[in-house]
Amino acid sequence: MNISVDAQITLRVDGESRSLTVDTRTTLLDALRERLAVTSPKKGCDHGQCGACTVLLDGRRALTCLALAIAHDGAEITTAAGLADGGELHEMQQAFVDHDGFQCGYCTPGQICSAIGMLDEVKAGHPSHVTKYLNGGHMELVDEEIRERMSGNLCRCGAYVNIVAAIREVAAQ
């Protein structure tokens, strides 16, 4: 017995409004990749453990494999592909290139979106597990802090040293 309920939703993806009909059980990742042909977010583990599917959802980093598309009707979604301004790379994208922050590149779109979201969290004063001072003052973004905050994004190639260097460079700007 196949019980499926379809719903019409609209997503604003990389600045473009896109309407589609989805089964209410469809994840945001599957809606993006399979229905809208937006392939920047990757399907890695499909369990929220690797971070390859990370996008900026209404300005915050989010794992699209754990989100139902219907729950985000009207949402603003920015993928790594939508960060560039014309032919000009986003500063985080450029830093990943400059620091060789990728090898195979599969995790890179999620890493970049997560890094941007993480820096916004730091600016907003959100502490992490390793934040030394929780008095609402300036948080020093040392390598240990970056690694902790990026720990939900895995790189099977092991480019972590270069990823941290890229993030540190952008954070210092």
Chimera marker file (.cmm) of the C-alpha trace (Angstrom):
<marker_set name="trace">
<marker id="1" x="0.000" y="0.000" z="0.000" r="1" g="1" b="0" radius="0.5"/>
<marker id="2" x="1.605" y="3.223" z="-1.181" r="1" g="1" b="0" radius="0.5"/>
<marker id="3" x="0.379" y="6.267" z="0.690" r="1" g="1" b="0" radius="0.5"/>
<marker id="4" x="1.974" y="9.389" z="-0.669" r="1" g="1" b="0" radius="0.5"/>
<marker id="5" x="0.956" y="12.980" z="-0.224" r="1" g="1" b="0" radius="0.5"/>
<marker id="6" x="2.328" y="15.613" z="-2.532" r="1" g="1" b="0" radius="0.5"/>
<marker id="7" x="2.713" y="19.285" z="-1.697" r="1" g="1" b="0" radius="0.5"/>
<marker id="8" x="3.615" y="22.366" z="-3.701" r="1" g="1" b="0" radius="0.5"/>
<marker id="9" x="6.549" y="24.302" z="-2.245" r="1" g="1" b="0" radius="0.5"/>
<marker id="10" x="8.738" y="27.206" z="-3.261" r="1" g="1" b="0" radius="0.5"/>
<marker id="11" x="12.429" y="27.439" z="-2.411" r="1" g="1" b="0" radius="0.5"/>
<marker id="12" x="14.702" y="30.372" z="-3.147" r="1" g="1" b="0" radius="0.5"/>
<marker id="13" x="17.904" y="28.613" z="-4.212" r="1" g="1" b="0" radius="0.5"/>
<marker id="14" x="21.040" y="30.651" z="-4.889" r="1" g="1" b="0" radius="0.5"/>
<marker id="15" x="18.915" y="33.752" z="-5.450" r="1" g="1" b="0" radius="0.5"/>
<marker id="16" x="16.366" y="32.136" z="-7.771" r="1" g="1" b="0" radius="0.5"/>
<marker id="17" x="12.794" y="31.301" z="-6.752" r="1" g="1" b="0" radius="0.5"/>
<marker id="18" x="11.994" y="27.680" z="-7.660" r="1" g="1" b="0" radius="0.5"/>
<marker id="19" x="8.573" y="26.031" z="-7.286" r="1" g="1" b="0" radius="0.5"/>
<marker id="20" x="8.123" y="22.281" z="-7.243" r="1" g="1" b="0" radius="0.5"/>
<marker id="21" x="5.823" y="19.514" z="-6.113" r="1" g="1" b="0" radius="0.5"/>
<marker id="22" x="7.313" y="17.051" z="-3.646" r="1" g="1" b="0" radius="0.5"/>
<marker id="23" x="6.203" y="14.019" z="-1.733" r="1" g="1" b="0" radius="0.5"/>
<marker id="24" x="5.962" y="15.213" z="1.887" r="1" g="1" b="0" radius="0.5"/>
<marker id="25" x="8.643" y="12.643" z="2.827" r="1" g="1" b="0" radius="0.5"/>
<marker id="26" x="11.239" y="14.139" z="0.455" r="1" g="1" b="0" radius="0.5"/>
<marker id="27" x="14.378" y="15.483" z="2.088" r="1" g="1" b="0" radius="0.5"/>
<marker id="28" x="15.614" y="18.918" z="1.207" r="1" g="1" b="0" radius="0.5"/>
<marker id="29" x="18.767" y="17.291" z="-0.210" r="1" g="1" b="0" radius="0.5"/>
<marker id="30" x="16.767" y="15.086" z="-2.580" r="1" g="1" b="0" radius="0.5"/>
<marker id="31" x="14.550" y="18.002" z="-3.610" r="1" g="1" b="0" radius="0.5"/>
<marker id="32" x="17.634" y="20.061" z="-4.463" r="1" g="1" b="0" radius="0.5"/>
<marker id="33" x="19.603" y="17.339" z="-6.248" r="1" g="1" b="0" radius="0.5"/>
<marker id="34" x="16.923" y="15.201" z="-7.881" r="1" g="1" b="0" radius="0.5"/>
<marker id="35" x="14.137" y="17.677" z="-8.525" r="1" g="1" b="0" radius="0.5"/>
<marker id="36" x="15.982" y="20.966" z="-9.079" r="1" g="1" b="0" radius="0.5"/>
<marker id="37" x="19.329" y="19.645" z="-10.430" r="1" g="1" b="0" radius="0.5"/>
<marker id="38" x="21.270" y="21.612" z="-7.795" r="1" g="1" b="0" radius="0.5"/>
<marker id="39" x="24.231" y="19.304" z="-7.291" r="1" g="1" b="0" radius="0.5"/>
<marker id="40" x="26.525" y="21.388" z="-5.085" r="1" g="1" b="0" radius="0.5"/>
<marker id="41" x="25.269" y="19.763" z="-1.838" r="1" g="1" b="0" radius="0.5"/>
<marker id="42" x="26.452" y="16.147" z="-1.912" r="1" g="1" b="0" radius="0.5"/>
<marker id="43" x="24.839" y="12.996" z="-0.601" r="1" g="1" b="0" radius="0.5"/>
<marker id="44" x="27.519" y="11.449" z="1.567" r="1" g="1" b="0" radius="0.5"/>
<marker id="45" x="26.171" y="9.459" z="4.479" r="1" g="1" b="0" radius="0.5"/>
<marker id="46" x="22.488" y="10.477" z="4.237" r="1" g="1" b="0" radius="0.5"/>
<marker id="47" x="22.398" y="10.355" z="8.068" r="1" g="1" b="0" radius="0.5"/>
<marker id="48" x="23.667" y="13.824" z="9.074" r="1" g="1" b="0" radius="0.5"/>
<marker id="49" x="27.102" y="12.529" z="10.053" r="1" g="1" b="0" radius="0.5"/>
<marker id="50" x="29.446" y="13.746" z="7.292" r="1" g="1" b="0" radius="0.5"/>
<marker id="51" x="28.382" y="17.320" z="6.445" r="1" g="1" b="0" radius="0.5"/>
<marker id="52" x="28.705" y="16.912" z="2.657" r="1" g="1" b="0" radius="0.5"/>
<marker id="53" x="25.130" y="18.162" z="2.232" r="1" g="1" b="0" radius="0.5"/>
<marker id="54" x="25.611" y="21.373" z="4.248" r="1" g="1" b="0" radius="0.5"/>
<marker id="55" x="24.051" y="24.560" z="2.843" r="1" g="1" b="0" radius="0.5"/>
<marker id="56" x="23.145" y="27.920" z="4.302" r="1" g="1" b="0" radius="0.5"/>
<marker id="57" x="19.431" y="27.734" z="5.091" r="1" g="1" b="0" radius="0.5"/>
<marker id="58" x="17.970" y="31.133" z="5.890" r="1" g="1" b="0" radius="0.5"/>
<marker id="59" x="21.536" y="32.225" z="6.659" r="1" g="1" b="0" radius="0.5"/>
<marker id="60" x="22.424" y="29.357" z="9.012" r="1" g="1" b="0" radius="0.5"/>
<marker id="61" x="24.324" y="26.205" z="8.189" r="1" g="1" b="0" radius="0.5"/>
<marker id="62" x="22.093" y="23.162" z="7.891" r="1" g="1" b="0" radius="0.5"/>
<marker id="63" x="22.314" y="19.500" z="6.926" r="1" g="1" b="0" radius="0.5"/>
<marker id="64" x="19.881" y="19.033" z="4.055" r="1" g="1" b="0" radius="0.5"/>
<marker id="65" x="19.770" y="15.238" z="4.353" r="1" g="1" b="0" radius="0.5"/>
<marker id="66" x="18.047" y="15.611" z="7.744" r="1" g="1" b="0" radius="0.5"/>
<marker id="67" x="15.558" y="18.292" z="6.688" r="1" g="1" b="0" radius="0.5"/>
<marker id="68" x="12.231" y="17.662" z="5.018" r="1" g="1" b="0" radius="0.5"/>
<marker id="69" x="11.710" y="19.899" z="1.995" r="1" g="1" b="0" radius="0.5"/>
<marker id="70" x="8.118" y="20.694" z="2.973" r="1" g="1" b="0" radius="0.5"/>
<marker id="71" x="9.294" y="22.119" z="6.311" r="1" g="1" b="0" radius="0.5"/>
<marker id="72" x="11.289" y="24.758" z="4.438" r="1" g="1" b="0" radius="0.5"/>
<marker id="73" x="8.689" y="26.089" z="2.027" r="1" g="1" b="0" radius="0.5"/>
<marker id="74" x="9.707" y="29.684" z="1.281" r="1" g="1" b="0" radius="0.5"/>
<marker id="75" x="13.238" y="29.254" z="2.641" r="1" g="1" b="0" radius="0.5"/>
<marker id="76" x="16.336" y="30.998" z="1.315" r="1" g="1" b="0" radius="0.5"/>
<marker id="77" x="18.973" y="28.389" z="0.442" r="1" g="1" b="0" radius="0.5"/>
<marker id="78" x="22.534" y="29.247" z="-0.501" r="1" g="1" b="0" radius="0.5"/>
<marker id="79" x="24.756" y="26.480" z="-1.796" r="1" g="1" b="0" radius="0.5"/>
<marker id="80" x="28.499" y="26.713" z="-2.391" r="1" g="1" b="0" radius="0.5"/>
<marker id="81" x="27.720" y="27.175" z="-6.091" r="1" g="1" b="0" radius="0.5"/>
<marker id="82" x="25.624" y="30.236" z="-5.264" r="1" g="1" b="0" radius="0.5"/>
<marker id="83" x="28.337" y="32.011" z="-3.285" r="1" g="1" b="0" radius="0.5"/>
<marker id="84" x="30.346" y="33.332" z="-6.233" r="1" g="1" b="0" radius="0.5"/>
<marker id="85" x="29.494" y="36.796" z="-7.505" r="1" g="1" b="0" radius="0.5"/>
<marker id="86" x="29.570" y="36.429" z="-11.265" r="1" g="1" b="0" radius="0.5"/>
<marker id="87" x="33.088" y="35.316" z="-12.110" r="1" g="1" b="0" radius="0.5"/>
<marker id="88" x="34.457" y="36.368" z="-8.713" r="1" g="1" b="0" radius="0.5"/>
<marker id="89" x="34.837" y="33.617" z="-6.115" r="1" g="1" b="0" radius="0.5"/>
<marker id="90" x="33.559" y="34.179" z="-2.584" r="1" g="1" b="0" radius="0.5"/>
<marker id="91" x="36.472" y="34.880" z="-0.217" r="1" g="1" b="0" radius="0.5"/>
<marker id="92" x="36.042" y="31.471" z="1.434" r="1" g="1" b="0" radius="0.5"/>
<marker id="93" x="36.084" y="29.696" z="-1.922" r="1" g="1" b="0" radius="0.5"/>
<marker id="94" x="39.237" y="31.590" z="-2.886" r="1" g="1" b="0" radius="0.5"/>
<marker id="95" x="40.892" y="30.742" z="0.433" r="1" g="1" b="0" radius="0.5"/>
<marker id="96" x="40.174" y="27.025" z="-0.113" r="1" g="1" b="0" radius="0.5"/>
<marker id="97" x="41.830" y="27.286" z="-3.538" r="1" g="1" b="0" radius="0.5"/>
<marker id="98" x="44.782" y="29.297" z="-2.199" r="1" g="1" b="0" radius="0.5"/>
<marker id="99" x="45.408" y="26.893" z="0.692" r="1" g="1" b="0" radius="0.5"/>
<marker id="100" x="44.690" y="23.700" z="-1.267" r="1" g="1" b="0" radius="0.5"/>
<marker id="101" x="41.824" y="22.974" z="1.127" r="1" g="1" b="0" radius="0.5"/>
<marker id="102" x="40.511" y="20.088" z="-0.930" r="1" g="1" b="0" radius="0.5"/>
<marker id="103" x="41.744" y="16.964" z="-2.643" r="1" g="1" b="0" radius="0.5"/>
<marker id="104" x="38.943" y="14.987" z="-4.247" r="1" g="1" b="0" radius="0.5"/>
<marker id="105" x="36.563" y="17.918" z="-3.695" r="1" g="1" b="0" radius="0.5"/>
<marker id="106" x="33.517" y="15.872" z="-2.709" r="1" g="1" b="0" radius="0.5"/>
<marker id="107" x="33.181" y="17.425" z="0.753" r="1" g="1" b="0" radius="0.5"/>
<marker id="108" x="34.309" y="20.901" z="-0.321" r="1" g="1" b="0" radius="0.5"/>
<marker id="109" x="30.891" y="22.518" z="-0.996" r="1" g="1" b="0" radius="0.5"/>
<marker id="110" x="29.657" y="21.442" z="2.445" r="1" g="1" b="0" radius="0.5"/>
<marker id="111" x="32.927" y="22.478" z="4.088" r="1" g="1" b="0" radius="0.5"/>
<marker id="112" x="32.728" y="25.948" z="2.520" r="1" g="1" b="0" radius="0.5"/>
<marker id="113" x="29.085" y="26.524" z="3.490" r="1" g="1" b="0" radius="0.5"/>
<marker id="114" x="29.768" y="25.250" z="6.994" r="1" g="1" b="0" radius="0.5"/>
<marker id="115" x="32.822" y="27.514" z="7.338" r="1" g="1" b="0" radius="0.5"/>
<marker id="116" x="30.806" y="30.583" z="6.339" r="1" g="1" b="0" radius="0.5"/>
<marker id="117" x="27.998" y="29.660" z="8.730" r="1" g="1" b="0" radius="0.5"/>
<marker id="118" x="30.513" y="28.958" z="11.491" r="1" g="1" b="0" radius="0.5"/>
<marker id="119" x="32.135" y="32.376" z="11.108" r="1" g="1" b="0" radius="0.5"/>
<marker id="120" x="28.699" y="33.990" z="11.351" r="1" g="1" b="0" radius="0.5"/>
<marker id="121" x="28.080" y="32.029" z="14.574" r="1" g="1" b="0" radius="0.5"/>
<marker id="122" x="31.387" y="33.291" z="15.992" r="1" g="1" b="0" radius="0.5"/>
<marker id="123" x="30.469" y="36.898" z="15.085" r="1" g="1" b="0" radius="0.5"/>
<marker id="124" x="27.135" y="36.412" z="16.843" r="1" g="1" b="0" radius="0.5"/>
<marker id="125" x="28.960" y="35.231" z="19.992" r="1" g="1" b="0" radius="0.5"/>
<marker id="126" x="27.821" y="31.590" z="19.947" r="1" g="1" b="0" radius="0.5"/>
<marker id="127" x="30.290" y="29.539" z="22.015" r="1" g="1" b="0" radius="0.5"/>
<marker id="128" x="31.502" y="26.060" z="21.136" r="1" g="1" b="0" radius="0.5"/>
<marker id="129" x="32.542" y="23.194" z="23.387" r="1" g="1" b="0" radius="0.5"/>
<marker id="130" x="36.123" y="24.501" z="23.517" r="1" g="1" b="0" radius="0.5"/>
<marker id="131" x="35.433" y="28.247" z="23.804" r="1" g="1" b="0" radius="0.5"/>
<marker id="132" x="37.627" y="29.472" z="26.657" r="1" g="1" b="0" radius="0.5"/>
<marker id="133" x="35.735" y="32.587" z="27.741" r="1" g="1" b="0" radius="0.5"/>
<marker id="134" x="31.955" y="32.638" z="27.828" r="1" g="1" b="0" radius="0.5"/>
<marker id="135" x="31.597" y="36.202" z="29.060" r="1" g="1" b="0" radius="0.5"/>
<marker id="136" x="30.242" y="37.476" z="25.752" r="1" g="1" b="0" radius="0.5"/>
<marker id="137" x="33.521" y="39.139" z="24.860" r="1" g="1" b="0" radius="0.5"/>
<marker id="138" x="35.712" y="38.597" z="21.832" r="1" g="1" b="0" radius="0.5"/>
<marker id="139" x="36.225" y="34.940" z="20.940" r="1" g="1" b="0" radius="0.5"/>
<marker id="140" x="39.682" y="34.079" z="19.717" r="1" g="1" b="0" radius="0.5"/>
<marker id="141" x="39.326" y="31.809" z="16.719" r="1" g="1" b="0" radius="0.5"/>
<marker id="142" x="42.366" y="29.597" z="17.275" r="1" g="1" b="0" radius="0.5"/>
<marker id="143" x="42.860" y="26.349" z="15.355" r="1" g="1" b="0" radius="0.5"/>
<marker id="144" x="41.355" y="24.265" z="18.171" r="1" g="1" b="0" radius="0.5"/>
<marker id="145" x="38.196" y="26.395" z="18.037" r="1" g="1" b="0" radius="0.5"/>
<marker id="146" x="37.966" y="26.096" z="14.242" r="1" g="1" b="0" radius="0.5"/>
<marker id="147" x="38.445" y="22.315" z="14.360" r="1" g="1" b="0" radius="0.5"/>
<marker id="148" x="35.745" y="21.923" z="17.024" r="1" g="1" b="0" radius="0.5"/>
<marker id="149" x="33.260" y="24.081" z="15.147" r="1" g="1" b="0" radius="0.5"/>
<marker id="150" x="33.935" y="22.269" z="11.853" r="1" g="1" b="0" radius="0.5"/>
<marker id="151" x="33.906" y="18.773" z="13.392" r="1" g="1" b="0" radius="0.5"/>
<marker id="152" x="30.579" y="17.905" z="11.727" r="1" g="1" b="0" radius="0.5"/>
<marker id="153" x="32.172" y="18.144" z="8.287" r="1" g="1" b="0" radius="0.5"/>
<marker id="154" x="34.335" y="15.168" z="7.391" r="1" g="1" b="0" radius="0.5"/>
<marker id="155" x="37.041" y="14.998" z="4.737" r="1" g="1" b="0" radius="0.5"/>
<marker id="156" x="38.021" y="11.470" z="3.783" r="1" g="1" b="0" radius="0.5"/>
<marker id="157" x="41.126" y="12.753" z="2.018" r="1" g="1" b="0" radius="0.5"/>
<marker id="158" x="42.413" y="14.392" z="5.194" r="1" g="1" b="0" radius="0.5"/>
<marker id="159" x="42.820" y="17.981" z="3.979" r="1" g="1" b="0" radius="0.5"/>
<marker id="160" x="41.997" y="19.299" z="7.452" r="1" g="1" b="0" radius="0.5"/>
<marker id="161" x="45.233" y="21.256" z="7.973" r="1" g="1" b="0" radius="0.5"/>
<marker id="162" x="44.622" y="23.204" z="4.774" r="1" g="1" b="0" radius="0.5"/>
<marker id="163" x="40.910" y="23.670" z="5.499" r="1" g="1" b="0" radius="0.5"/>
<marker id="164" x="41.727" y="25.165" z="8.905" r="1" g="1" b="0" radius="0.5"/>
<marker id="165" x="44.326" y="27.456" z="7.302" r="1" g="1" b="0" radius="0.5"/>
<marker id="166" x="41.774" y="28.666" z="4.731" r="1" g="1" b="0" radius="0.5"/>
<marker id="167" x="39.180" y="29.401" z="7.416" r="1" g="1" b="0" radius="0.5"/>
<marker id="168" x="41.751" y="31.111" z="9.629" r="1" g="1" b="0" radius="0.5"/>
<marker id="169" x="42.724" y="33.401" z="6.720" r="1" g="1" b="0" radius="0.5"/>
<marker id="170" x="39.119" y="34.464" z="6.070" r="1" g="1" b="0" radius="0.5"/>
<marker id="171" x="38.426" y="34.886" z="9.787" r="1" g="1" b="0" radius="0.5"/>
<marker id="172" x="41.403" y="37.252" z="10.085" r="1" g="1" b="0" radius="0.5"/>
<marker id="173" x="40.057" y="39.555" z="7.369" r="1" g="1" b="0" radius="0.5"/>
<link id1="1" id2="2" r="1" g="1" b="0" radius="0.2"/>
<link id1="2" id2="3" r="1" g="1" b="0" radius="0.2"/>
<link id1="3" id2="4" r="1" g="1" b="0" radius="0.2"/>
<link id1="4" id2="5" r="1" g="1" b="0" radius="0.2"/>
<link id1="5" id2="6" r="1" g="1" b="0" radius="0.2"/>
<link id1="6" id2="7" r="1" g="1" b="0" radius="0.2"/>
<link id1="7" id2="8" r="1" g="1" b="0" radius="0.2"/>
<link id1="8" id2="9" r="1" g="1" b="0" radius="0.2"/>
<link id1="9" id2="10" r="1" g="1" b="0" radius="0.2"/>
<link id1="10" id2="11" r="1" g="1" b="0" radius="0.2"/>
<link id1="11" id2="12" r="1" g="1" b="0" radius="0.2"/>
<link id1="12" id2="13" r="1" g="1" b="0" radius="0.2"/>
<link id1="13" id2="14" r="1" g="1" b="0" radius="0.2"/>
<link id1="14" id2="15" r="1" g="1" b="0" radius="0.2"/>
<link id1="15" id2="16" r="1" g="1" b="0" radius="0.2"/>
<link id1="16" id2="17" r="1" g="1" b="0" radius="0.2"/>
<link id1="17" id2="18" r="1" g="1" b="0" radius="0.2"/>
<link id1="18" id2="19" r="1" g="1" b="0" radius="0.2"/>
<link id1="19" id2="20" r="1" g="1" b="0" radius="0.2"/>
<link id1="20" id2="21" r="1" g="1" b="0" radius="0.2"/>
<link id1="21" id2="22" r="1" g="1" b="0" radius="0.2"/>
<link id1="22" id2="23" r="1" g="1" b="0" radius="0.2"/>
<link id1="23" id2="24" r="1" g="1" b="0" radius="0.2"/>
<link id1="24" id2="25" r="1" g="1" b="0" radius="0.2"/>
<link id1="25" id2="26" r="1" g="1" b="0" radius="0.2"/>
<link id1="26" id2="27" r="1" g="1" b="0" radius="0.2"/>
<link id1="27" id2="28" r="1" g="1" b="0" radius="0.2"/>
<link id1="28" id2="29" r="1" g="1" b="0" radius="0.2"/>
<link id1="29" id2="30" r="1" g="1" b="0" radius="0.2"/>
<link id1="30" id2="31" r="1" g="1" b="0" radius="0.2"/>
<link id1="31" id2="32" r="1" g="1" b="0" radius="0.2"/>
<link id1="32" id2="33" r="1" g="1" b="0" radius="0.2"/>
<link id1="33" id2="34" r="1" g="1" b="0" radius="0.2"/>
<link id1="34" id2="35" r="1" g="1" b="0" radius="0.2"/>
<link id1="35" id2="36" r="1" g="1" b="0" radius="0.2"/>
<link id1="36" id2="37" r="1" g="1" b="0" radius="0.2"/>
<link id1="37" id2="38" r="1" g="1" b="0" radius="0.2"/>
<link id1="38" id2="39" r="1" g="1" b="0" radius="0.2"/>
<link id1="39" id2="40" r="1" g="1" b="0" radius="0.2"/>
<link id1="40" id2="41" r="1" g="1" b="0" radius="0.2"/>
<link id1="41" id2="42" r="1" g="1" b="0" radius="0.2"/>
<link id1="42" id2="43" r="1" g="1" b="0" radius="0.2"/>
<link id1="43" id2="44" r="1" g="1" b="0" radius="0.2"/>
<link id1="44" id2="45" r="1" g="1" b="0" radius="0.2"/>
<link id1="45" id2="46" r="1" g="1" b="0" radius="0.2"/>
<link id1="46" id2="47" r="1" g="1" b="0" radius="0.2"/>
<link id1="47" id2="48" r="1" g="1" b="0" radius="0.2"/>
<link id1="48" id2="49" r="1" g="1" b="0" radius="0.2"/>
<link id1="49" id2="50" r="1" g="1" b="0" radius="0.2"/>
<link id1="50" id2="51" r="1" g="1" b="0" radius="0.2"/>
<link id1="51" id2="52" r="1" g="1" b="0" radius="0.2"/>
<link id1="52" id2="53" r="1" g="1" b="0" radius="0.2"/>
<link id1="53" id2="54" r="1" g="1" b="0" radius="0.2"/>
<link id1="54" id2="55" r="1" g="1" b="0" radius="0.2"/>
<link id1="55" id2="56" r="1" g="1" b="0" radius="0.2"/>
<link id1="56" id2="57" r="1" g="1" b="0" radius="0.2"/>
<link id1="57" id2="58" r="1" g="1" b="0" radius="0.2"/>
<link id1="58" id2="59" r="1" g="1" b="0" radius="0.2"/>
<link id1="59" id2="60" r="1" g="1" b="0" radius="0.2"/>
<link id1="60" id2="61" r="1" g="1" b="0" radius="0.2"/>
<link id1="61" id2="62" r="1" g="1" b="0" radius="0.2"/>
<link id1="62" id2="63" r="1" g="1" b="0" radius="0.2"/>
<link id1="63" id2="64" r="1" g="1" b="0" radius="0.2"/>
<link id1="64" id2="65" r="1" g="1" b="0" radius="0.2"/>
<link id1="65" id2="66" r="1" g="1" b="0" radius="0.2"/>
<link id1="66" id2="67" r="1" g="1" b="0" radius="0.2"/>
<link id1="67" id2="68" r="1" g="1" b="0" radius="0.2"/>
<link id1="68" id2="69" r="1" g="1" b="0" radius="0.2"/>
<link id1="69" id2="70" r="1" g="1" b="0" radius="0.2"/>
<link id1="70" id2="71" r="1" g="1" b="0" radius="0.2"/>
<link id1="71" id2="72" r="1" g="1" b="0" radius="0.2"/>
<link id1="72" id2="73" r="1" g="1" b="0" radius="0.2"/>
<link id1="73" id2="74" r="1" g="1" b="0" radius="0.2"/>
<link id1="74" id2="75" r="1" g="1" b="0" radius="0.2"/>
<link id1="75" id2="76" r="1" g="1" b="0" radius="0.2"/>
<link id1="76" id2="77" r="1" g="1" b="0" radius="0.2"/>
<link id1="77" id2="78" r="1" g="1" b="0" radius="0.2"/>
<link id1="78" id2="79" r="1" g="1" b="0" radius="0.2"/>
<link id1="79" id2="80" r="1" g="1" b="0" radius="0.2"/>
<link id1="80" id2="81" r="1" g="1" b="0" radius="0.2"/>
<link id1="81" id2="82" r="1" g="1" b="0" radius="0.2"/>
<link id1="82" id2="83" r="1" g="1" b="0" radius="0.2"/>
<link id1="83" id2="84" r="1" g="1" b="0" radius="0.2"/>
<link id1="84" id2="85" r="1" g="1" b="0" radius="0.2"/>
<link id1="85" id2="86" r="1" g="1" b="0" radius="0.2"/>
<link id1="86" id2="87" r="1" g="1" b="0" radius="0.2"/>
<link id1="87" id2="88" r="1" g="1" b="0" radius="0.2"/>
<link id1="88" id2="89" r="1" g="1" b="0" radius="0.2"/>
<link id1="89" id2="90" r="1" g="1" b="0" radius="0.2"/>
<link id1="90" id2="91" r="1" g="1" b="0" radius="0.2"/>
<link id1="91" id2="92" r="1" g="1" b="0" radius="0.2"/>
<link id1="92" id2="93" r="1" g="1" b="0" radius="0.2"/>
<link id1="93" id2="94" r="1" g="1" b="0" radius="0.2"/>
<link id1="94" id2="95" r="1" g="1" b="0" radius="0.2"/>
<link id1="95" id2="96" r="1" g="1" b="0" radius="0.2"/>
<link id1="96" id2="97" r="1" g="1" b="0" radius="0.2"/>
<link id1="97" id2="98" r="1" g="1" b="0" radius="0.2"/>
<link id1="98" id2="99" r="1" g="1" b="0" radius="0.2"/>
<link id1="99" id2="100" r="1" g="1" b="0" radius="0.2"/>
<link id1="100" id2="101" r="1" g="1" b="0" radius="0.2"/>
<link id1="101" id2="102" r="1" g="1" b="0" radius="0.2"/>
<link id1="102" id2="103" r="1" g="1" b="0" radius="0.2"/>
<link id1="103" id2="104" r="1" g="1" b="0" radius="0.2"/>
<link id1="104" id2="105" r="1" g="1" b="0" radius="0.2"/>
<link id1="105" id2="106" r="1" g="1" b="0" radius="0.2"/>
<link id1="106" id2="107" r="1" g="1" b="0" radius="0.2"/>
<link id1="107" id2="108" r="1" g="1" b="0" radius="0.2"/>
<link id1="108" id2="109" r="1" g="1" b="0" radius="0.2"/>
<link id1="109" id2="110" r="1" g="1" b="0" radius="0.2"/>
<link id1="110" id2="111" r="1" g="1" b="0" radius="0.2"/>
<link id1="111" id2="112" r="1" g="1" b="0" radius="0.2"/>
<link id1="112" id2="113" r="1" g="1" b="0" radius="0.2"/>
<link id1="113" id2="114" r="1" g="1" b="0" radius="0.2"/>
<link id1="114" id2="115" r="1" g="1" b="0" radius="0.2"/>
<link id1="115" id2="116" r="1" g="1" b="0" radius="0.2"/>
<link id1="116" id2="117" r="1" g="1" b="0" radius="0.2"/>
<link id1="117" id2="118" r="1" g="1" b="0" radius="0.2"/>
<link id1="118" id2="119" r="1" g="1" b="0" radius="0.2"/>
<link id1="119" id2="120" r="1" g="1" b="0" radius="0.2"/>
<link id1="120" id2="121" r="1" g="1" b="0" radius="0.2"/>
<link id1="121" id2="122" r="1" g="1" b="0" radius="0.2"/>
<link id1="122" id2="123" r="1" g="1" b="0" radius="0.2"/>
<link id1="123" id2="124" r="1" g="1" b="0" radius="0.2"/>
<link id1="124" id2="125" r="1" g="1" b="0" radius="0.2"/>
<link id1="125" id2="126" r="1" g="1" b="0" radius="0.2"/>
<link id1="126" id2="127" r="1" g="1" b="0" radius="0.2"/>
<link id1="127" id2="128" r="1" g="1" b="0" radius="0.2"/>
<link id1="128" id2="129" r="1" g="1" b="0" radius="0.2"/>
<link id1="129" id2="130" r="1" g="1" b="0" radius="0.2"/>
<link id1="130" id2="131" r="1" g="1" b="0" radius="0.2"/>
<link id1="131" id2="132" r="1" g="1" b="0" radius="0.2"/>
<link id1="132" id2="133" r="1" g="1" b="0" radius="0.2"/>
<link id1="133" id2="134" r="1" g="1" b="0" radius="0.2"/>
<link id1="134" id2="135" r="1" g="1" b="0" radius="0.2"/>
<link id1="135" id2="136" r="1" g="1" b="0" radius="0.2"/>
<link id1="136" id2="137" r="1" g="1" b="0" radius="0.2"/>
<link id1="137" id2="138" r="1" g="1" b="0" radius="0.2"/>
<link id1="138" id2="139" r="1" g="1" b="0" radius="0.2"/>
<link id1="139" id2="140" r="1" g="1" b="0" radius="0.2"/>
<link id1="140" id2="141" r="1" g="1" b="0" radius="0.2"/>
<link id1="141" id2="142" r="1" g="1" b="0" radius="0.2"/>
<link id1="142" id2="143" r="1" g="1" b="0" radius="0.2"/>
<link id1="143" id2="144" r="1" g="1" b="0" radius="0.2"/>
<link id1="144" id2="145" r="1" g="1" b="0" radius="0.2"/>
<link id1="145" id2="146" r="1" g="1" b="0" radius="0.2"/>
<link id1="146" id2="147" r="1" g="1" b="0" radius="0.2"/>
<link id1="147" id2="148" r="1" g="1" b="0" radius="0.2"/>
<link id1="148" id2="149" r="1" g="1" b="0" radius="0.2"/>
<link id1="149" id2="150" r="1" g="1" b="0" radius="0.2"/>
<link id1="150" id2="151" r="1" g="1" b="0" radius="0.2"/>
<link id1="151" id2="152" r="1" g="1" b="0" radius="0.2"/>
<link id1="152" id2="153" r="1" g="1" b="0" radius="0.2"/>
<link id1="153" id2="154" r="1" g="1" b="0" radius="0.2"/>
<link id1="154" id2="155" r="1" g="1" b="0" radius="0.2"/>
<link id1="155" id2="156" r="1" g="1" b="0" radius="0.2"/>
<link id1="156" id2="157" r="1" g="1" b="0" radius="0.2"/>
<link id1="157" id2="158" r="1" g="1" b="0" radius="0.2"/>
<link id1="158" id2="159" r="1" g="1" b="0" radius="0.2"/>
<link id1="159" id2="160" r="1" g="1" b="0" radius="0.2"/>
<link id1="160" id2="161" r="1" g="1" b="0" radius="0.2"/>
<link id1="161" id2="162" r="1" g="1" b="0" radius="0.2"/>
<link id1="162" id2="163" r="1" g="1" b="0" radius="0.2"/>
<link id1="163" id2="164" r="1" g="1" b="0" radius="0.2"/>
<link id1="164" id2="165" r="1" g="1" b="0" radius="0.2"/>
<link id1="165" id2="166" r="1" g="1" b="0" radius="0.2"/>
<link id1="166" id2="167" r="1" g="1" b="0" radius="0.2"/>
<link id1="167" id2="168" r="1" g="1" b="0" radius="0.2"/>
<link id1="168" id2="169" r="1" g="1" b="0" radius="0.2"/>
<link id1="169" id2="170" r="1" g="1" b="0" radius="0.2"/>
<link id1="170" id2="171" r="1" g="1" b="0" radius="0.2"/>
<link id1="171" id2="172" r="1" g="1" b="0" radius="0.2"/>
<link id1="172" id2="173" r="1" g="1" b="0" radius="0.2"/>
</marker_set>
